[in-house]
Amino acid sequence: MNTAIAHPNIALVKYWGKRDAALNLPAVPSLSLTLSGWHTRTQVQWGAERDELILDDEPRTDPKVFRVLDLLAQHAAIPRPPCRVVSHNDFPTGAGLASSASGFAALVVAGAGAAGLELSRGELSMLARRGSGSACRSLYGGFVQWHLGTAPDGTDSVAEPVAPPEHWDVRMVVAVVSEGPKSTGSTEGMERSRKSSPLWSTWLELGPPLVEQARQAVMARDLEALGTVMERSTYSMYSTMFTATPPLLYWQPATVALLHEVAALRARGVGAWATMDAGPQVKVLCLPGDVQTIQSALAPHALRTLAHGPGPGAYLEP
Ligand code: 2P0
């Protein structure tokens, strides 16, 4: 039991900014949808010759991976031997498609399994958060909230399920604009927004009410309300990026063309709402019956388009 599968999640209400960088505590709460389809598969060998990471068939150096395994061992009060970690994503890594979310969620589940530990989802979520904030949400399937928390040690800043995947069969159409790695990593980008955007305090105030509105929209299965909140959160987050010094320009020309297509679809009465993350890809929230129409409209501006529904939380391969 040392191999885990985890799926990426896309934030409907965004996490952008840390109140404690060392503990990876968020400045705002967030709410996400774990996607089916894409996945990270990670195997941890607990006891190897040396620490070694193989990501997408290439040897890599990422101290954070072994730091998270250290924290896992510390949490369980056991020594950590050298570990070999082999991980594979079936989608582009580091391109604003949430590979760090599924990556660290799979790592903690595989690591705990390999070490023979039985940890709760809350404990695993807290440990995954230390690797990458958004990873704490991929421990759960469907609609998930990451609580802001108030404890200085971060023990209450964990994710919790809002509604399971079967609650609501929505789709996220992903228009891939670029498969290359992003220009500025999320951690650096959010620190730049926090330190230099004059809109930062407004962004912090918006977080809690946006999450509450999104939670209510999910419970009521109200796509228009959820899509509206999602776009508001997305554009507010981007406002802190555009007004940072120097500005964070994750968008490409095709990103803007896709946003116009989404607006045109809505004007034609199609239920489609857009979001973006720290990258140029555009993701469109909709119902299954509109997927084909939306994919046809987006395809001319994208390298490819895919549609994913709600997926499960991270799990150990039997
Ligand atoms: C999110 N993003 O809520 C937001 C929206 C990008 C934009 O979480 O620094 O890789 O490792 O905690 O989780 C991407 O940031 O950042 C992210 P760290 P992470 O999905």
Boltz pocket constraint, residues with backbone or C-beta under 6 A from the ligand:
constraints:
  - pocket:
      binder: B
      contacts: [[A, 9], [A, 10], [A, 11], [A, 13], [A, 14], [A, 15], [A, 16], [A, 24], [A, 30], [A, 100], [A, 101], [A, 129], [A, 131], [A, 132], [A, 133], [A, 134], [A, 135], [A, 186], [A, 187], [A, 188], [A, 276], [A, 277], [A, 278]]
      max_distance: 6.0
